[in-house]
Amino acid sequence: MNDPQYPQYPGTTLPIDPQREKRRSLNKKILLIAAFVVTFGAGIGIGAAAGGSSPADANLAAAAPAPTVTVTSHDLAAAPAAPAATVKPTSTPKPTPKPSPTFDDGGDDVLAIVGEDIPAGTWTVRGAPSDCFWGIFKAGSNQQDIIADGLAGGTQRVTLKAGQEFESNDCGVWTKK
């Protein structure tokens, strides 16, 4: 800035003119307000052009004939096919499990033929009394050919094969796993 009132000398600082600073500040404020007004006015003009209307405009539009609409058909065979949508298979609900077969000796001495009276597999009794007796025998041996037996309480587990005989006495309810 070359101002004849304030000559510039290297290494010197120019004094600040308070009146000049007030004018400069006022000019900045005026410029800021003018920018706001122009921006706001442009926004209103765009809004009106985009579809803002008054009731008088609606009456004029009703009296005017409807515009002509032209529909252009495109050759769909020439257009590239859209990628196929990925279809995620819905999960089928799990079937309700069938209740496990049970075998209840009812506190008595019961003999069952595996494969005829009860199915083969692993059977468990829980909370059996201490005098629970069970035995697995070779079929047709009249309980003389013992494969396995036990006399105990609590949880007992046996694995039975078709053709065997199974005896349970005072054990309670056996459940097949």
C-alpha positions in Angstrom: 0.0 0.0 0.0 1.5 3.3 -1.1 -0.1 6.1 0.8 1.7 9.5 0.5 0.6 10.4 4.1 2.5 7.4 5.5 5.8 6.8 3.6 7.1 3.3 3.8 10.5 2.6 5.2 12.0 -0.8 5.5 11.5 -2.2 9.0 8.9 0.3 10.0 5.3 -0.3 11.0 2.5 1.9 9.6 0.2 3.6 12.0 -3.5 2.4 11.9 -6.1 5.0 10.8 -9.2 4.3 12.9 -11.6 5.9 10.4 -10.2 3.8 7.6 -10.7 0.6 9.6 -14.3 1.5 10.4 -15.0 2.0 6.7 -13.3 -1.3 5.8 -15.4 -3.1 8.5 -18.6 -1.5 7.2 -17.8 -2.4 3.6 -17.3 -6.1 4.7 -20.6 -6.2 6.4 -22.4 -4.6 3.4 -20.7 -7.1 1.1 -21.8 -10.0 3.3 -25.4 -8.8 3.4 -25.5 -8.3 -0.3 -24.2 -11.9 -0.9 -26.9 -13.2 1.4 -29.7 -11.3 -0.3 -28.5 -12.5 -3.8 -28.3 -16.2 -2.6 -31.7 -16.0 -0.9 -33.3 -14.4 -3.9 -31.8 -17.1 -6.2 -33.1 -19.8 -3.9 -36.7 -18.4 -4.1 -36.4 -18.1 -7.9 -35.3 -21.7 -8.2 -38.1 -22.8 -5.8 -40.7 -21.0 -7.9 -39.4 -22.5 -11.1 -39.4 -26.0 -9.6 -43.2 -26.0 -8.9 -44.2 -23.2 -6.5 -47.5 -21.8 -7.6 -50.3 -19.6 -6.4 -54.1 -20.2 -6.7 -54.2 -17.8 -9.7 -51.6 -20.0 -11.4 -53.8 -23.0 -10.8 -56.8 -21.3 -12.5 -54.6 -20.5 -15.5 -53.4 -24.1 -15.7 -56.9 -25.4 -15.6 -58.0 -23.3 -18.5 -55.0 -24.1 -20.7 -55.0 -27.3 -22.9 -53.1 -30.3 -21.5 -49.6 -30.7 -23.0 -48.9 -33.4 -25.5 -46.9 -36.3 -24.2 -44.6 -38.3 -26.5 -43.5 -41.8 -25.5 -40.5 -43.3 -27.2 -40.0 -47.0 -27.2 -36.5 -48.4 -26.9 -35.4 -51.7 -28.3 -35.0 -53.9 -25.2 -33.2 -56.6 -27.1 -30.2 -54.3 -27.7 -30.1 -53.3 -24.0 -27.8 -55.3 -21.7 -29.6 -57.6 -19.4 -29.7 -56.6 -15.7 -27.9 -58.9 -13.4 -30.1 -61.6 -11.9 -31.1 -61.0 -8.3 -29.7 -63.3 -5.8 -32.5 -65.2 -4.0 -31.7 -66.4 -0.6 -33.5 -69.6 0.1 -35.9 -69.4 3.1 -35.1 -71.8 5.8 -37.6 -74.4 6.5 -38.7 -74.7 10.1 -37.2 -77.7 11.9 -39.7 -80.3 12.5 -40.8 -80.8 16.1 -38.8 -83.8 17.3 -40.8 -86.8 18.2 -40.7 -87.7 21.8 -38.2 -90.4 22.7 -39.6 -93.8 23.2 -39.9 -94.8 26.9 -40.0 -98.1 28.7 -41.5 -98.2 32.2 -41.1 -101.3 34.4 -43.6 -99.8 36.8 -41.6 -101.1 39.8 -42.1 -104.7 38.7 -39.9 -107.3 36.9 -40.5 -106.7 33.2 -38.9 -108.7 30.3 -38.9 -107.2 26.8 -37.6 -108.6 23.5 -35.5 -105.9 21.7 -36.7 -105.2 18.2 -40.2 -106.5 19.0 -41.3 -104.9 22.3 -38.8 -102.0 22.3 -36.5 -100.6 19.7 -32.8 -101.3 19.6 -30.4 -98.4 20.7 -29.1 -96.7 23.8 -31.5 -96.4 26.8 -31.0 -94.4 29.9 -32.8 -94.2 33.3 -32.1 -91.3 35.7 -32.7 -91.2 39.4 -33.2 -95.0 39.7 -33.5 -96.3 43.3 -30.6 -98.2 44.7 -32.3 -101.6 44.2 -32.7 -101.1 40.4 -31.7 -104.3 38.6 -31.3 -104.6 34.9 -30.0 -107.4 32.7 -29.3 -108.0 29.0 -29.6 -111.7 27.9 -29.1 -113.7 24.8 -32.5 -114.3 23.1 -34.2 -117.7 23.9 -31.8 -118.5 26.8 -34.5 -118.1 29.5 -32.3 -115.4 31.1 -29.4 -117.9 31.6 -27.0 -116.4 29.0 -26.1 -113.0 30.5 -24.6 -110.4 28.2 -24.5 -107.6 30.9 -26.4 -106.8 34.1 -26.3 -104.2 36.9 -27.7 -103.5 40.4 -27.3 -99.8 41.2 -29.2 -96.5 41.6 -28.9 -93.1 40.0 -28.3 -92.9 36.2 -28.0 -96.2 34.3 -27.3 -96.7 30.6 -27.6 -99.8 28.4 -27.1 -100.4 24.7 -29.5 -103.0 23.3 -29.3 -104.9 20.0 -32.2 -106.5 18.1 -32.8 -110.0 19.2 -31.7 -109.6 22.8 -33.9 -109.8 25.9 -33.9 -106.9 28.3 -35.1 -107.2 31.9 -35.7 -104.3 34.2 -36.9 -104.5 37.8 -37.7 -101.4 40.0 -35.7 -99.0 37.8 -38.4 -96.6 36.7 -38.7 -95.1 33.2 -36.1 -95.8 30.6 -35.7 -93.3 27.7 -34.2 -94.1 24.4 -31.5 -91.7 23.1 
